[in-house]
Amino acid sequence: MLLTPETAMTPTPPKRKRRRGVILTPSGFEKIQQAKADAEFEDNRGNRYTLEALSERTGLAVDTLMKVFACESGVDKQTLKAYFRSFKLTLEAADYYHPDLAIEEEADGREVETQPDMPGGQVPLDSAFYVERAAIEAECHKAILQPGGLIRIKAPRRMGKSSLISRILRQAAQQGCQTVALSFQLADKTIFQNLDQFLQWFCANVGLEMQLPKRLGDYWDDLFGSKISCKIYFEQYLLPQIGRPLVLGLDDVDRLFEYPDLADEFFGLLRTWHEEAKTATSGSNCA
C-alpha cells in the first residue's frame, strides 16, 4: 500500500468491539411479565404458559427463553424484539442494556467509572445495592397486615426477591407481628418425597424459628390427615403461644415445582388458609 504524508499521519481509528447481546432491565422484565400475565388471563383461561407454549407463541427456542428469563447472559436484540412483539409490545431502549458496554468504552480509550462488585444473594437491609420499588413495597406492606394476607413474589434470579422478603418481614415486625423467615433450600431432597413428612418439617421449622419446642406428636393425627394436622398445629399450638399475628416469609419455593403433586397440595393449603381468614374477617365485620 502506498502511503502519502497525509495518510501516514492519520491514525487508524480503533475497531469497536461488537456488542454480543443484551439483557432485560428490571423495568423491561416487569413490563413483559405483566403483558404475559395479561395474556395468560385473556388467552389461556388464567393458566400460566408452559415453556413449550411460550416457544410456540414467540417462535423462540426453549433454551433461548430460559436465557431471557434468567437475565444473566446476553441474547440477540432481535430475540427480545420478537418476544415483546408476541405480546403486542414494542422493545424500547429502557427495556434492555448491553452488559459489555463498559468494556467497549474502555477499548475506545474513554474513562470508565469503577463500579464496586455487585453482591450475590440477599443484601443487608441498609445496602446501597438494593433497588427500591416504592409502589410495590407499599402494596406488600399493606397486604401483609391483612388477616390471611397472601403475597406471591415472582422474578428471575438476582432480582431482589429475598431482599424484598426481608424488608416485608421487618415492616411486619415493626407493626407488632411475629415473623418467621424460612427457606426451602434448607430442606433435604427426601423431605419433598412425602406430603406428611414435608408438612411436619414445615411445622417443626416454623416452631424452631419461633423458639418453641417441637410438639408434633401431641397434635398430629393420621385419622385427620397431614393437612388438617398441620392446620391444628398452627391454630392450637403455635399461634396461641405468641398471642399475636404471625407472618411467614417463605423463600426458594421454586424448589417445590420439581415435585408437582407436593406443590399443588401445599399451595392449595396456603390458599385455603388465605380464604378462611378472609371469610372469618368478613363475618366478624358483619357482626
Long-range contacts (C-beta under 8 A, 24 or more apart in sequence): 14-107, 14-108, 14-109, 16-104, 16-107, 16-108, 17-100, 17-103, 17-104, 17-107, 19-98, 19-100, 19-101, 19-104, 20-74, 20-100, 21-73, 21-74, 21-75, 21-76, 21-77, 21-98, 21-99, 21-100, 22-74, 22-75, 22-76, 22-77, 22-80, 22-96, 22-97, 22-98, 22-99, 23-71, 23-72, 23-73, 23-74, 23-75, 23-96, 23-97, 23-99, 24-68, 24-71, 24-80, 24-95, 24-96, 25-94, 25-95, 25-96, 25-97, 26-131, 26-159, 27-94, 27-95, 28-91, 28-92, 28-94, 28-95, 28-96, 29-71, 29-155, 29-156, 29-159, 31-89, 31-95, 32-83, 32-84, 32-87, 32-89, 32-95, 33-154, 33-155, 35-84, 35-87, 35-88, 35-89, 36-87, 39-87, 57-86, 58-82, 58-83, 58-86, 59-86, 69-156, 70-156, 70-157, 71-156, 71-157, 71-158, 71-159, 72-156, 72-157, 72-158, 74-98, 74-99, 74-100, 120-158, 121-162, 122-162, 122-163, 122-166, 123-160, 123-163, 125-166, 125-167, 125-170, 127-163, 130-160, 130-163, 131-160, 133-164, 136-164, 137-164, 137-167, 137-168, 140-164, 140-168, 141-168, 141-171, 141-172, 144-168, 144-171, 144-172, 144-247, 145-172, 145-175, 145-177, 145-245, 146-281, 147-245, 147-277, 147-278, 147-280, 147-281, 148-273, 148-274, 148-275, 148-276, 148-277, 148-278, 148-280, 148-281, 149-274, 150-270, 150-271, 150-274, 161-251, 162-251, 165-249, 165-251, 166-249, 168-247, 168-249, 169-247, 169-249, 172-245, 172-247, 173-247, 176-244, 176-245, 177-244, 177-245, 177-246, 177-247, 178-210, 178-242, 178-244, 178-245, 178-246, 178-247, 179-246, 179-247, 179-248, 179-249, 180-206, 180-209, 180-210, 180-246, 180-247, 180-248, 180-249, 181-209, 181-249, 181-251, 182-206, 182-209, 182-248, 182-249, 182-250, 182-251, 183-250, 183-251, 183-252, 184-250, 184-251, 184-252, 184-253, 184-255, 184-256, 185-251, 185-252, 185-255, 187-255, 192-255, 192-256, 192-258, 192-259, 192-262, 193-259, 195-226, 195-227, 195-261, 195-262, 195-265, 195-266, 196-226, 198-262, 198-266, 199-226, 199-227, 199-229, 199-230, 199-266, 199-269, 200-226, 202-230, 202-266, 203-230, 203-233, 203-234, 203-238, 206-234, 206-238, 206-248, 207-237, 207-238, 210-238, 210-241, 210-242, 210-246, 212-237, 212-238, 212-241, 227-265, 227-269, 230-269, 231-269, 231-273
